[in-house]
Amino acid sequence: MAAEHNQPHPVPVEILEPAQLAAARQTPLPRRALPRGVVALLFLLRIYVLVAVPLVVYAFIRALRHG
């Protein structure tokens, strides 16, 4: 027999009135708990972006100046 859940079923967005949809979109969602490895990878990705973007901008400007 299927397990019974006490949580209400999510309401499909298509059947909501516009005011109900706006209210549902304003409800903040909780943060998701991520494993430490994923958090570390996201932190390293952030550092990579902070280093790579200035390098790309520098190379682009240098290529424009020196043809």
VENKA-V332787 format. One line per field, one symbol per residue. ss: DSSP state (A for helix, B for strand, O for the rest). Layout:
ss=???
//
This chain:
ss=OOOOOOOOOOOOAAAOOAAAAAAAAAOOOOOOOOOAAAAAAAAAAAAAAAAAAAAAAAAAAAAAAAO
//
